[in-house]
Amino acid sequence: MLYAITIYGEAGVFDTLPKARQDEVMAGHGALQEALGARGEFVSIKLMPPTSAVMLDPAQEAGQPPLIVDGPFAETKESFLGFYAAEFADLEEALQFAGMISSPVARLEVRPVAWAGGAISSG
């Protein structure tokens, strides 16, 4: 089954860590990417900072375009930072792999995914 490992954290916190701690966090991502690559195809996406986001608010009236505003305007310090998606035998296996990137600077969510189509390419 396809699972997503989504990563949430406070923007900028990683940058405040000592270099050795940053290297440790990134080593976890490197290990996860290597392990997933050895198993087959996977997707890994790192989102740009939340300050680069633009929001589309629903139109106020039918037939009107959505309102485009600078964003995000979430009521939280935590934001969606990126995700991995790969095939896993079950939730337990997905959790084992997610543990490779567990760190005090981000929270992880592991959830089954139903592929809705399209293709993702590295090129």
Biopython code that builds the backbone (N, CA, C, O; Angstrom):
import numpy as np
from Bio.PDB.StructureBuilder import StructureBuilder

atoms = [
    (1, "MET", "N", (0.853, -1.178, 0.000)),
    (1, "MET", "CA", (0.000, 0.000, 0.000)),
    (1, "MET", "C", (0.892, 1.232, 0.000)),
    (1, "MET", "O", (1.963, 1.232, 0.608)),
    (2, "LEU", "N", (0.455, 2.266, -0.674)),
    (2, "LEU", "CA", (1.169, 3.526, -0.729)),
    (2, "LEU", "C", (0.894, 4.317, 0.549)),
    (2, "LEU", "O", (-0.257, 4.514, 0.938)),
    (3, "TYR", "N", (1.976, 4.769, 1.197)),
    (3, "TYR", "CA", (1.865, 5.592, 2.396)),
    (3, "TYR", "C", (2.620, 6.888, 2.191)),
    (3, "TYR", "O", (3.627, 6.919, 1.484)),
    (4, "ALA", "N", (2.136, 7.962, 2.807)),
    (4, "ALA", "CA", (2.844, 9.235, 2.830)),
    (4, "ALA", "C", (3.397, 9.452, 4.231)),
    (4, "ALA", "O", (2.720, 9.197, 5.228)),
    (5, "ILE", "N", (4.615, 9.916, 4.291)),
    (5, "ILE", "CA", (5.228, 10.360, 5.546)),
    (5, "ILE", "C", (5.324, 11.873, 5.419)),
    (5, "ILE", "O", (6.210, 12.383, 4.733)),
    (6, "THR", "N", (4.425, 12.590, 6.071)),
    (6, "THR", "CA", (4.410, 14.045, 5.957)),
    (6, "THR", "C", (5.163, 14.648, 7.139)),
    (6, "THR", "O", (5.143, 14.119, 8.251)),
    (7, "ILE", "N", (5.821, 15.758, 6.869)),
    (7, "ILE", "CA", (6.713, 16.387, 7.842)),
    (7, "ILE", "C", (6.170, 17.777, 8.174)),
    (7, "ILE", "O", (5.903, 18.580, 7.280)),
    (8, "TYR", "N", (6.010, 18.047, 9.459)),
    (8, "TYR", "CA", (5.511, 19.328, 9.934)),
    (8, "TYR", "C", (6.506, 19.914, 10.927)),
    (8, "TYR", "O", (7.097, 19.182, 11.721)),
    (9, "GLY", "N", (6.689, 21.203, 10.886)),
    (9, "GLY", "CA", (7.573, 21.857, 11.841)),
    (9, "GLY", "C", (7.446, 23.353, 11.737)),
    (9, "GLY", "O", (6.713, 23.879, 10.899)),
    (10, "GLU", "N", (8.168, 24.024, 12.594)),
    (10, "GLU", "CA", (8.161, 25.478, 12.601)),
    (10, "GLU", "C", (9.252, 25.979, 11.670)),
    (10, "GLU", "O", (10.417, 25.608, 11.810)),
    (11, "ALA", "N", (8.877, 26.809, 10.736)),
    (11, "ALA", "CA", (9.833, 27.329, 9.756)),
    (11, "ALA", "C", (10.994, 28.022, 10.457)),
    (11, "ALA", "O", (10.797, 28.791, 11.398)),
    (12, "GLY", "N", (12.197, 27.743, 9.992)),
    (12, "GLY", "CA", (13.384, 28.397, 10.517)),
    (12, "GLY", "C", (14.042, 27.720, 11.697)),
    (12, "GLY", "O", (15.187, 28.037, 12.018)),
    (13, "VAL", "N", (13.358, 26.796, 12.358)),
    (13, "VAL", "CA", (13.925, 26.141, 13.538)),
    (13, "VAL", "C", (15.165, 25.336, 13.166)),
    (13, "VAL", "O", (16.165, 25.370, 13.882)),
    (14, "PHE", "N", (15.105, 24.615, 12.053)),
    (14, "PHE", "CA", (16.247, 23.824, 11.611)),
    (14, "PHE", "C", (17.490, 24.702, 11.476)),
    (14, "PHE", "O", (18.585, 24.299, 11.868)),
    (15, "ASP", "N", (17.319, 25.895, 10.922)),
    (15, "ASP", "CA", (18.449, 26.796, 10.688)),
    (15, "ASP", "C", (19.103, 27.278, 11.980)),
    (15, "ASP", "O", (20.257, 27.706, 11.966)),
    (16, "THR", "N", (18.381, 27.211, 13.089)),
    (16, "THR", "CA", (18.948, 27.661, 14.373)),
    (16, "THR", "C", (19.718, 26.556, 15.092)),
    (16, "THR", "O", (20.379, 26.817, 16.098)),
    (17, "LEU", "N", (19.639, 25.336, 14.591)),
    (17, "LEU", "CA", (20.350, 24.224, 15.225)),
    (17, "LEU", "C", (21.851, 24.343, 14.993)),
    (17, "LEU", "O", (22.281, 24.902, 13.984)),
    (18, "PRO", "N", (22.652, 23.821, 15.920)),
    (18, "PRO", "CA", (24.095, 23.752, 15.662)),
    (18, "PRO", "C", (24.350, 22.887, 14.424)),
    (18, "PRO", "O", (23.576, 21.977, 14.126)),
    (19, "LYS", "N", (25.428, 23.176, 13.715)),
    (19, "LYS", "CA", (25.764, 22.469, 12.478)),
    (19, "LYS", "C", (25.776, 20.953, 12.677)),
    (19, "LYS", "O", (25.285, 20.216, 11.823)),
    (20, "ALA", "N", (26.325, 20.487, 13.784)),
    (20, "ALA", "CA", (26.391, 19.044, 14.033)),
    (20, "ALA", "C", (24.985, 18.444, 14.114)),
    (20, "ALA", "O", (24.759, 17.335, 13.628)),
    (21, "ARG", "N", (24.046, 19.159, 14.719)),
    (21, "ARG", "CA", (22.667, 18.653, 14.830)),
    (21, "ARG", "C", (21.975, 18.695, 13.475)),
    (21, "ARG", "O", (21.217, 17.786, 13.140)),
    (22, "GLN", "N", (22.229, 19.750, 12.687)),
    (22, "GLN", "CA", (21.678, 19.815, 11.331)),
    (22, "GLN", "C", (22.174, 18.624, 10.514)),
    (22, "GLN", "O", (21.401, 17.981, 9.803)),
    (23, "ASP", "N", (23.475, 18.339, 10.626)),
    (23, "ASP", "CA", (24.060, 17.215, 9.888)),
    (23, "ASP", "C", (23.416, 15.897, 10.306)),
    (23, "ASP", "O", (23.193, 15.021, 9.471)),
    (24, "GLU", "N", (23.120, 15.756, 11.587)),
    (24, "GLU", "CA", (22.483, 14.530, 12.095)),
    (24, "GLU", "C", (21.074, 14.374, 11.519)),
    (24, "GLU", "O", (20.689, 13.283, 11.099)),
    (25, "VAL", "N", (20.311, 15.460, 11.502)),
    (25, "VAL", "CA", (18.954, 15.424, 10.944)),
    (25, "VAL", "C", (19.006, 15.071, 9.462)),
    (25, "VAL", "O", (18.241, 14.229, 8.992)),
    (26, "MET", "N", (19.906, 15.713, 8.733)),
    (26, "MET", "CA", (20.002, 15.464, 7.291)),
    (26, "MET", "C", (20.532, 14.063, 6.997)),
    (26, "MET", "O", (20.183, 13.475, 5.974)),
    (27, "ALA", "N", (21.364, 13.526, 7.878)),
    (27, "ALA", "CA", (21.841, 12.147, 7.704)),
    (27, "ALA", "C", (20.669, 11.176, 7.773)),
    (27, "ALA", "O", (20.652, 10.171, 7.061)),
    (28, "GLY", "N", (19.689, 11.468, 8.623)),
    (28, "GLY", "CA", (18.488, 10.636, 8.687)),
    (28, "GLY", "C", (17.732, 10.660, 7.369)),
    (28, "GLY", "O", (17.262, 9.624, 6.898)),
    (29, "HIS", "N", (17.616, 11.842, 6.773)),
    (29, "HIS", "CA", (16.940, 11.941, 5.473)),
    (29, "HIS", "C", (17.727, 11.203, 4.394)),
    (29, "HIS", "O", (17.144, 10.526, 3.547)),
    (30, "GLY", "N", (19.040, 11.336, 4.427)),
    (30, "GLY", "CA", (19.874, 10.623, 3.457)),
    (30, "GLY", "C", (19.719, 9.120, 3.586)),
    (30, "GLY", "O", (19.622, 8.410, 2.586)),
    (31, "ALA", "N", (19.697, 8.632, 4.834)),
    (31, "ALA", "CA", (19.534, 7.195, 5.077)),
    (31, "ALA", "C", (18.165, 6.717, 4.608)),
    (31, "ALA", "O", (18.051, 5.649, 4.008)),
    (32, "LEU", "N", (17.124, 7.506, 4.880)),
    (32, "LEU", "CA", (15.783, 7.130, 4.438)),
    (32, "LEU", "C", (15.718, 7.091, 2.912)),
    (32, "LEU", "O", (15.174, 6.143, 2.347)),
    (33, "GLN", "N", (16.256, 8.088, 2.245)),
    (33, "GLN", "CA", (16.227, 8.121, 0.788)),
    (33, "GLN", "C", (17.002, 6.948, 0.192)),
    (33, "GLN", "O", (16.575, 6.360, -0.801)),
    (34, "GLU", "N", (18.127, 6.613, 0.792)),
    (34, "GLU", "CA", (18.894, 5.466, 0.310)),
    (34, "GLU", "C", (18.121, 4.164, 0.500)),
    (34, "GLU", "O", (18.078, 3.324, -0.399)),
    (35, "ALA", "N", (17.509, 4.002, 1.674)),
    (35, "ALA", "CA", (16.743, 2.783, 1.960)),
    (35, "ALA", "C", (15.529, 2.666, 1.046)),
    (35, "ALA", "O", (15.238, 1.584, 0.536)),
    (36, "LEU", "N", (14.823, 3.768, 0.836)),
    (36, "LEU", "CA", (13.660, 3.733, -0.046)),
    (36, "LEU", "C", (14.077, 3.471, -1.489)),
    (36, "LEU", "O", (13.418, 2.709, -2.196)),
    (37, "GLY", "N", (15.156, 4.090, -1.927)),
    (37, "GLY", "CA", (15.647, 3.886, -3.287)),
    (37, "GLY", "C", (16.053, 2.442, -3.537)),
    (37, "GLY", "O", (15.876, 1.927, -4.641)),
    (38, "ALA", "N", (16.596, 1.787, -2.519)),
    (38, "ALA", "CA", (16.993, 0.382, -2.653)),
    (38, "ALA", "C", (15.781, -0.530, -2.813)),
    (38, "ALA", "O", (15.900, -1.635, -3.342)),
    (39, "ARG", "N", (14.610, -0.069, -2.354)),
    (39, "ARG", "CA", (13.384, -0.864, -2.428)),
    (39, "ARG", "C", (12.612, -0.623, -3.709)),
    (39, "ARG", "O", (11.797, -1.455, -4.108)),
    (40, "GLY", "N", (12.859, 0.512, -4.364)),
    (40, "GLY", "CA", (12.101, 0.850, -5.568)),
    (40, "GLY", "C", (11.873, 2.347, -5.662)),
    (40, "GLY", "O", (12.642, 3.147, -5.129)),
    (41, "GLU", "N", (10.798, 2.710, -6.353)),
    (41, "GLU", "CA", (10.495, 4.120, -6.557)),
    (41, "GLU", "C", (9.888, 4.735, -5.304)),
    (41, "GLU", "O", (9.178, 4.079, -4.543)),
    (42, "PHE", "N", (10.189, 6.014, -5.116)),
    (42, "PHE", "CA", (9.584, 6.777, -4.027)),
    (42, "PHE", "C", (9.563, 8.244, -4.439)),
    (42, "PHE", "O", (10.214, 8.637, -5.408)),
    (43, "VAL", "N", (8.820, 9.034, -3.705)),
    (43, "VAL", "CA", (8.729, 10.471, -3.948)),
    (43, "VAL", "C", (9.192, 11.182, -2.693)),
    (43, "VAL", "O", (8.854, 10.775, -1.581)),
    (44, "SER", "N", (9.959, 12.236, -2.867)),
    (44, "SER", "CA", (10.373, 13.083, -1.757)),
    (44, "SER", "C", (10.241, 14.526, -2.205)),
    (44, "SER", "O", (10.796, 14.915, -3.233)),
    (45, "ILE", "N", (9.510, 15.318, -1.439)),
    (45, "ILE", "CA", (9.277, 16.717, -1.784)),
    (45, "ILE", "C", (9.625, 17.575, -0.571)),
    (45, "ILE", "O", (9.156, 17.308, 0.536)),
    (46, "LYS", "N", (10.436, 18.592, -0.773)),
    (46, "LYS", "CA", (10.715, 19.592, 0.264)),
    (46, "LYS", "C", (10.061, 20.882, -0.193)),
    (46, "LYS", "O", (10.383, 21.400, -1.262)),
    (47, "LEU", "N", (9.151, 21.400, 0.605)),
    (47, "LEU", "CA", (8.480, 22.649, 0.253)),
    (47, "LEU", "C", (9.376, 23.839, 0.575)),
    (47, "LEU", "O", (10.166, 23.796, 1.518)),
    (48, "MET", "N", (9.248, 24.874, -0.199)),
    (48, "MET", "CA", (9.967, 26.115, 0.065)),
    (48, "MET", "C", (9.338, 26.757, 1.308)),
    (48, "MET", "O", (8.273, 26.321, 1.745)),
    (49, "PRO", "N", (9.977, 27.783, 1.885)),
    (49, "PRO", "CA", (9.459, 28.371, 3.134)),
    (49, "PRO", "C", (8.019, 28.859, 2.992)),
    (49, "PRO", "O", (7.595, 29.256, 1.906)),
    (50, "PRO", "N", (7.275, 28.826, 4.094)),
    (50, "PRO", "CA", (5.879, 29.286, 4.059)),
    (50, "PRO", "C", (5.724, 30.711, 3.544)),
    (50, "PRO", "O", (4.677, 31.053, 2.996)),
    (51, "THR", "N", (6.729, 31.536, 3.708)),
    (51, "THR", "CA", (6.641, 32.923, 3.232)),
    (51, "THR", "C", (6.548, 33.003, 1.716)),
    (51, "THR", "O", (6.189, 34.052, 1.181)),
    (52, "SER", "N", (6.865, 31.910, 1.003)),
    (52, "SER", "CA", (6.765, 31.910, -0.453)),
    (52, "SER", "C", (5.383, 31.456, -0.939)),
    (52, "SER", "O", (5.123, 31.437, -2.142)),
    (53, "ALA", "N", (4.508, 31.095, -0.015)),
    (53, "ALA", "CA", (3.189, 30.567, -0.372)),
    (53, "ALA", "C", (2.234, 31.674, -0.791)),
    (53, "ALA", "O", (2.342, 32.814, -0.340)),
    (54, "VAL", "N", (1.308, 31.319, -1.652)),
    (54, "VAL", "CA", (0.198, 32.181, -2.047)),
    (54, "VAL", "C", (-1.066, 31.377, -1.807)),
    (54, "VAL", "O", (-1.122, 30.192, -2.136)),
    (55, "MET", "N", (-2.064, 32.000, -1.246)),
    (55, "MET", "CA", (-3.305, 31.309, -0.915)),
    (55, "MET", "C", (-4.411, 31.712, -1.883)),
    (55, "MET", "O", (-4.469, 32.853, -2.341)),
    (56, "LEU", "N", (-5.282, 30.762, -2.184)),
    (56, "LEU", "CA", (-6.489, 31.041, -2.944)),
    (56, "LEU", "C", (-7.666, 30.846, -2.007)),
    (56, "LEU", "O", (-7.980, 29.718, -1.624)),
    (57, "ASP", "N", (-8.315, 31.936, -1.637)),
    (57, "ASP", "CA", (-9.505, 31.859, -0.797)),
    (57, "ASP", "C", (-10.719, 31.658, -1.701)),
    (57, "ASP", "O", (-10.740, 32.147, -2.831)),
    (58, "PRO", "N", (-11.720, 30.946, -1.214)),
    (58, "PRO", "CA", (-12.904, 30.713, -2.045)),
    (58, "PRO", "C", (-13.551, 32.029, -2.478)),
    (58, "PRO", "O", (-13.514, 33.028, -1.759)),
    (59, "ALA", "N", (-14.135, 32.000, -3.654)),
    (59, "ALA", "CA", (-14.856, 33.179, -4.153)),
    (59, "ALA", "C", (-15.992, 33.520, -3.203)),
    (59, "ALA", "O", (-16.628, 32.632, -2.636)),
    (60, "GLN", "N", (-16.239, 34.799, -3.036)),
    (60, "GLN", "CA", (-17.308, 35.257, -2.148)),
    (60, "GLN", "C", (-18.685, 35.074, -2.773)),
    (60, "GLN", "O", (-19.684, 34.926, -2.069)),
    (61, "GLU", "N", (-18.726, 35.087, -4.120)),
    (61, "GLU", "CA", (-19.987, 34.927, -4.823)),
    (61, "GLU", "C", (-19.798, 33.953, -5.974)),
    (61, "GLU", "O", (-18.708, 33.849, -6.536)),
    (62, "ALA", "N", (-20.864, 33.239, -6.322)),
    (62, "ALA", "CA", (-20.805, 32.294, -7.438)),
    (62, "ALA", "C", (-20.397, 33.024, -8.708)),
    (62, "ALA", "O", (-20.848, 34.142, -8.959)),
    (63, "GLY", "N", (-19.556, 32.401, -9.498)),
    (63, "GLY", "CA", (-19.125, 32.975, -10.750)),
    (63, "GLY", "C", (-17.930, 33.913, -10.623)),
    (63, "GLY", "O", (-17.362, 34.329, -11.633)),
    (64, "GLN", "N", (-17.549, 34.244, -9.416)),
    (64, "GLN", "CA", (-16.397, 35.111, -9.187)),
    (64, "GLN", "C", (-15.137, 34.258, -9.055)),
    (64, "GLN", "O", (-15.217, 33.107, -8.626)),
    (65, "PRO", "N", (-13.975, 34.806, -9.419)),
    (65, "PRO", "CA", (-12.732, 34.046, -9.243)),
    (65, "PRO", "C", (-12.349, 33.995, -7.760)),
    (65, "PRO", "O", (-12.803, 34.822, -6.970)),
    (66, "PRO", "N", (-11.519, 33.028, -7.390)),
    (66, "PRO", "CA", (-11.053, 32.996, -6.001)),
    (66, "PRO", "C", (-10.178, 34.217, -5.717)),
    (66, "PRO", "O", (-9.588, 34.795, -6.630)),
    (67, "LEU", "N", (-10.103, 34.594, -4.473)),
    (67, "LEU", "CA", (-9.280, 35.711, -4.036)),
    (67, "LEU", "C", (-7.862, 35.192, -3.808)),
    (67, "LEU", "O", (-7.662, 34.256, -3.033)),
    (68, "ILE", "N", (-6.888, 35.786, -4.469)),
    (68, "ILE", "CA", (-5.497, 35.368, -4.326)),
    (68, "ILE", "C", (-4.814, 36.325, -3.351)),
    (68, "ILE", "O", (-4.795, 37.538, -3.559)),
    (69, "VAL", "N", (-4.252, 35.750, -2.278)),
    (69, "VAL", "CA", (-3.614, 36.555, -1.231)),
    (69, "VAL", "C", (-2.271, 35.957, -0.860)),
    (69, "VAL", "O", (-2.045, 34.757, -1.019)),
    (70, "ASP", "N", (-1.375, 36.815, -0.358)),
    (70, "ASP", "CA", (-0.124, 36.298, 0.182)),
    (70, "ASP", "C", (-0.466, 35.402, 1.355)),
    (70, "ASP", "O", (-1.447, 35.639, 2.058)),
    (71, "GLY", "N", (0.322, 34.396, 1.562)),
    (71, "GLY", "CA", (0.022, 33.475, 2.645)),
    (71, "GLY", "C", (1.291, 32.925, 3.213)),
    (71, "GLY", "O", (2.368, 33.438, 2.910)),
    (72, "PRO", "N", (1.213, 31.926, 4.005)),
    (72, "PRO", "CA", (-0.024, 31.339, 4.514)),
    (72, "PRO", "C", (-0.528, 32.088, 5.742)),
    (72, "PRO", "O", (0.189, 32.892, 6.338)),
    (73, "PHE", "N", (-1.755, 31.810, 6.099)),
    (73, "PHE", "CA", (-2.350, 32.449, 7.262)),
    (73, "PHE", "C", (-2.890, 31.417, 8.236)),
    (73, "PHE", "O", (-3.963, 31.604, 8.810)),
    (74, "ALA", "N", (-2.164, 30.343, 8.425)),
    (74, "ALA", "CA", (-2.585, 29.306, 9.367)),
    (74, "ALA", "C", (-2.481, 29.855, 10.786)),
    (74, "ALA", "O", (-1.628, 30.693, 11.080)),
    (75, "GLU", "N", (-3.340, 29.382, 11.640)),
    (75, "GLU", "CA", (-3.352, 29.810, 13.036)),
    (75, "GLU", "C", (-2.391, 28.964, 13.868)),
    (75, "GLU", "O", (-2.744, 28.512, 14.957)),
    (76, "THR", "N", (-1.196, 28.751, 13.367)),
    (76, "THR", "CA", (-0.220, 27.931, 14.054)),
    (76, "THR", "C", (1.177, 28.322, 13.608)),
    (76, "THR", "O", (1.356, 28.877, 12.525)),
    (77, "LYS", "N", (2.162, 28.034, 14.437)),
    (77, "LYS", "CA", (3.557, 28.262, 14.055)),
    (77, "LYS", "C", (4.053, 27.114, 13.192)),
    (77, "LYS", "O", (4.996, 27.269, 12.416)),
    (78, "GLU", "N", (3.415, 25.974, 13.332)),
    (78, "GLU", "CA", (3.829, 24.777, 12.615)),
    (78, "GLU", "C", (3.261, 24.790, 11.201)),
    (78, "GLU", "O", (2.122, 25.204, 10.987)),
    (79, "SER", "N", (4.064, 24.332, 10.229)),
    (79, "SER", "CA", (3.579, 24.269, 8.859)),
    (79, "SER", "C", (4.031, 22.973, 8.200)),
    (79, "SER", "O", (4.884, 22.254, 8.720)),
    (80, "PHE", "N", (3.447, 22.699, 7.062)),
    (80, "PHE", "CA", (3.758, 21.520, 6.263)),
    (80, "PHE", "C", (5.081, 21.784, 5.558)),
    (80, "PHE", "O", (5.191, 22.738, 4.788)),
    (81, "LEU", "N", (6.085, 20.950, 5.811)),
    (81, "LEU", "CA", (7.423, 21.180, 5.273)),
    (81, "LEU", "C", (7.741, 20.320, 4.057)),
    (81, "LEU", "O", (8.528, 20.732, 3.205)),
    (82, "GLY", "N", (7.152, 19.149, 3.960)),
    (82, "GLY", "CA", (7.437, 18.263, 2.843)),
    (82, "GLY", "C", (6.916, 16.877, 3.118)),
    (82, "GLY", "O", (6.256, 16.639, 4.129)),
    (83, "PHE", "N", (7.221, 15.935, 2.192)),
    (83, "PHE", "CA", (6.743, 14.575, 2.396)),
    (83, "PHE", "C", (7.540, 13.578, 1.594)),
    (83, "PHE", "O", (8.253, 13.922, 0.651)),
    (84, "TYR", "N", (7.399, 12.344, 1.996)),
    (84, "TYR", "CA", (7.870, 11.176, 1.257)),
    (84, "TYR", "C", (6.635, 10.349, 0.937)),
    (84, "TYR", "O", (5.662, 10.371, 1.691)),
    (85, "ALA", "N", (6.662, 9.625, -0.164)),
    (85, "ALA", "CA", (5.608, 8.662, -0.476)),
    (85, "ALA", "C", (6.266, 7.441, -1.094)),
    (85, "ALA", "O", (7.107, 7.553, -1.985)),
    (86, "ALA", "N", (5.866, 6.270, -0.603)),
    (86, "ALA", "CA", (6.445, 5.019, -1.092)),
    (86, "ALA", "C", (5.501, 3.874, -0.757)),
    (86, "ALA", "O", (4.600, 4.005, 0.071)),
    (87, "GLU", "N", (5.734, 2.748, -1.425)),
    (87, "GLU", "CA", (4.982, 1.535, -1.138)),
    (87, "GLU", "C", (5.561, 0.863, 0.106)),
    (87, "GLU", "O", (6.775, 0.702, 0.227)),
    (88, "PHE", "N", (4.695, 0.481, 1.013)),
    (88, "PHE", "CA", (5.079, -0.270, 2.208)),
    (88, "PHE", "C", (4.108, -1.427, 2.367)),
    (88, "PHE", "O", (2.961, -1.348, 1.927)),
    (89, "ALA", "N", (4.565, -2.496, 2.991)),
    (89, "ALA", "CA", (3.716, -3.671, 3.198)),
    (89, "ALA", "C", (2.518, -3.332, 4.068)),
    (89, "ALA", "O", (1.410, -3.817, 3.836)),
    (90, "ASP", "N", (2.749, -2.494, 5.073)),
    (90, "ASP", "CA", (1.692, -2.143, 6.009)),
    (90, "ASP", "C", (2.120, -0.920, 6.826)),
    (90, "ASP", "O", (3.213, -0.388, 6.634)),
    (91, "LEU", "N", (1.259, -0.489, 7.727)),
    (91, "LEU", "CA", (1.537, 0.690, 8.544)),
    (91, "LEU", "C", (2.789, 0.487, 9.391)),
    (91, "LEU", "O", (3.586, 1.413, 9.539)),
    (92, "GLU", "N", (2.971, -0.688, 9.938)),
    (92, "GLU", "CA", (4.142, -0.948, 10.776)),
    (92, "GLU", "C", (5.437, -0.720, 10.017)),
    (92, "GLU", "O", (6.374, -0.125, 10.549)),
    (93, "GLU", "N", (5.497, -1.188, 8.778)),
    (93, "GLU", "CA", (6.701, -0.986, 7.984)),
    (93, "GLU", "C", (6.895, 0.500, 7.670)),
    (93, "GLU", "O", (8.017, 1.003, 7.730)),
    (94, "ALA", "N", (5.815, 1.198, 7.340)),
    (94, "ALA", "CA", (5.905, 2.632, 7.068)),
    (94, "ALA", "C", (6.410, 3.381, 8.302)),
    (94, "ALA", "O", (7.205, 4.311, 8.173)),
    (95, "LEU", "N", (5.965, 2.993, 9.477)),
    (95, "LEU", "CA", (6.403, 3.633, 10.712)),
    (95, "LEU", "C", (7.886, 3.372, 10.976)),
    (95, "LEU", "O", (8.593, 4.252, 11.468)),
    (96, "GLN", "N", (8.351, 2.182, 10.656)),
    (96, "GLN", "CA", (9.778, 1.875, 10.830)),
    (96, "GLN", "C", (10.630, 2.802, 9.971)),
    (96, "GLN", "O", (11.628, 3.343, 10.446)),
    (97, "PHE", "N", (10.246, 2.986, 8.726)),
    (97, "PHE", "CA", (10.999, 3.865, 7.838)),
    (97, "PHE", "C", (10.877, 5.320, 8.284)),
    (97, "PHE", "O", (11.856, 6.065, 8.229)),
    (98, "ALA", "N", (9.702, 5.729, 8.719)),
    (98, "ALA", "CA", (9.518, 7.106, 9.190)),
    (98, "ALA", "C", (10.425, 7.387, 10.387)),
    (98, "ALA", "O", (10.903, 8.510, 10.550)),
    (99, "GLY", "N", (10.660, 6.396, 11.208)),
    (99, "GLY", "CA", (11.527, 6.562, 12.366)),
    (99, "GLY", "C", (12.933, 6.993, 11.998)),
    (99, "GLY", "O", (13.650, 7.539, 12.837)),
    (100, "MET", "N", (13.336, 6.761, 10.770)),
    (100, "MET", "CA", (14.676, 7.143, 10.324)),
    (100, "MET", "C", (14.851, 8.653, 10.271)),
    (100, "MET", "O", (15.980, 9.141, 10.310)),
    (101, "ILE", "N", (13.758, 9.400, 10.184)),
    (101, "ILE", "CA", (13.855, 10.861, 10.124)),
    (101, "ILE", "C", (13.204, 11.533, 11.327)),
    (101, "ILE", "O", (12.995, 12.746, 11.322)),
    (102, "SER", "N", (12.887, 10.767, 12.338)),
    (102, "SER", "CA", (12.317, 11.341, 13.544)),
    (102, "SER", "C", (13.351, 12.253, 14.199)),
    (102, "SER", "O", (14.503, 11.858, 14.375)),
    (103, "SER", "N", (12.946, 13.467, 14.559)),
    (103, "SER", "CA", (13.852, 14.411, 15.211)),
    (103, "SER", "C", (13.034, 15.384, 16.051)),
    (103, "SER", "O", (11.823, 15.496, 15.862)),
    (104, "PRO", "N", (13.676, 16.080, 16.966)),
    (104, "PRO", "CA", (12.941, 17.029, 17.797)),
    (104, "PRO", "C", (12.509, 18.302, 17.068)),
    (104, "PRO", "O", (11.806, 19.126, 17.653)),
    (105, "VAL", "N", (12.913, 18.484, 15.806)),
    (105, "VAL", "CA", (12.550, 19.713, 15.093)),
    (105, "VAL", "C", (11.346, 19.543, 14.179)),
    (105, "VAL", "O", (10.934, 20.505, 13.530)),
    (106, "ALA", "N", (10.776, 18.354, 14.110)),
    (106, "ALA", "CA", (9.618, 18.147, 13.226)),
    (106, "ALA", "C", (8.747, 17.025, 13.753)),
    (106, "ALA", "O", (9.215, 16.106, 14.425)),
    (107, "ARG", "N", (7.470, 17.124, 13.431)),
    (107, "ARG", "CA", (6.530, 16.038, 13.724)),
    (107, "ARG", "C", (6.227, 15.337, 12.413)),
    (107, "ARG", "O", (6.203, 15.957, 11.350)),
    (108, "LEU", "N", (5.997, 14.039, 12.502)),
    (108, "LEU", "CA", (5.712, 13.249, 11.315)),
    (108, "LEU", "C", (4.314, 12.670, 11.395)),
    (108, "LEU", "O", (3.835, 12.314, 12.472)),
    (109, "GLU", "N", (3.670, 12.581, 10.257)),
    (109, "GLU", "CA", (2.381, 11.899, 10.141)),
    (109, "GLU", "C", (2.549, 10.823, 9.079)),
    (109, "GLU", "O", (3.088, 11.079, 8.003)),
    (110, "VAL", "N", (2.088, 9.627, 9.386)),
    (110, "VAL", "CA", (2.130, 8.523, 8.421)),
    (110, "VAL", "C", (0.691, 8.161, 8.096)),
    (110, "VAL", "O", (-0.112, 7.874, 8.984)),
    (111, "ARG", "N", (0.377, 8.182, 6.793)),
    (111, "ARG", "CA", (-1.016, 7.980, 6.391)),
    (111, "ARG", "C", (-1.073, 7.250, 5.058)),
    (111, "ARG", "O", (-0.267, 7.531, 4.171)),
    (112, "PRO", "N", (-2.017, 6.309, 4.895)),
    (112, "PRO", "CA", (-2.182, 5.671, 3.589)),
    (112, "PRO", "C", (-2.631, 6.696, 2.557)),
    (112, "PRO", "O", (-3.313, 7.671, 2.871)),
    (113, "VAL", "N", (-2.222, 6.443, 1.305)),
    (113, "VAL", "CA", (-2.517, 7.371, 0.205)),
    (113, "VAL", "C", (-3.204, 6.588, -0.910)),
    (113, "VAL", "O", (-2.855, 5.444, -1.200)),
    (114, "ALA", "N", (-4.180, 7.229, -1.520)),
    (114, "ALA", "CA", (-4.787, 6.688, -2.739)),
    (114, "ALA", "C", (-4.269, 7.552, -3.885)),
    (114, "ALA", "O", (-4.589, 8.739, -3.956)),
    (115, "TRP", "N", (-3.473, 6.972, -4.780)),
    (115, "TRP", "CA", (-2.904, 7.728, -5.895)),
    (115, "TRP", "C", (-4.035, 8.209, -6.787)),
    (115, "TRP", "O", (-4.882, 7.424, -7.216)),
    (116, "ALA", "N", (-4.041, 9.514, -7.064)),
    (116, "ALA", "CA", (-5.124, 10.089, -7.842)),
    (116, "ALA", "C", (-4.737, 10.344, -9.293)),
    (116, "ALA", "O", (-5.512, 10.914, -10.061)),
    (117, "GLY", "N", (-3.533, 9.917, -9.659)),
    (117, "GLY", "CA", (-3.109, 10.076, -11.041)),
    (117, "GLY", "C", (-2.010, 11.083, -11.208)),
    (117, "GLY", "O", (-1.603, 11.742, -10.250)),
    (118, "GLY", "N", (-1.534, 11.203, -12.411)),
    (118, "GLY", "CA", (-0.444, 12.115, -12.703)),
    (118, "GLY", "C", (0.893, 11.399, -12.593)),
    (118, "GLY", "O", (0.967, 10.216, -12.260)),
    (119, "ALA", "N", (1.934, 12.148, -12.879)),
    (119, "ALA", "CA", (3.292, 11.604, -12.819)),
    (119, "ALA", "C", (4.205, 12.630, -12.199)),
    (119, "ALA", "O", (4.035, 13.833, -12.396)),
    (120, "ILE", "N", (5.164, 12.157, -11.457)),
    (120, "ILE", "CA", (6.158, 13.021, -10.851)),
    (120, "ILE", "C", (7.499, 12.644, -11.443)),
    (120, "ILE", "O", (7.835, 11.464, -11.539)),
    (121, "SER", "N", (8.255, 13.637, -11.834)),
    (121, "SER", "CA", (9.536, 13.385, -12.491)),
    (121, "SER", "C", (10.642, 14.181, -11.822)),
    (121, "SER", "O", (10.405, 15.273, -11.304)),
    (122, "SER", "N", (11.838, 13.641, -11.832)),
    (122, "SER", "CA", (12.990, 14.358, -11.301)),
    (122, "SER", "C", (13.621, 15.241, -12.362)),
    (122, "SER", "O", (14.542, 16.001, -12.063)),
    (123, "GLY", "N", (13.154, 15.157, -13.566)),
    (123, "GLY", "CA", (13.754, 15.928, -14.647)),
    (123, "GLY", "C", (12.751, 16.730, -15.309)),
    (123, "GLY", "O", (13.064, 17.455, -16.253)),
]
sb = StructureBuilder()
sb.init_structure("model")
sb.init_model(0)
sb.init_chain("A")
sb.init_seg("    ")
for serial, (resi, resn, name, xyz) in enumerate(atoms, 1):
    if name == "N":
        sb.init_residue(resn, " ", resi, " ")
    sb.init_atom(name, np.array(xyz, "f"), 0.0, 1.0, " ", f" {name:<3s}", serial, name[0])
structure = sb.get_structure()
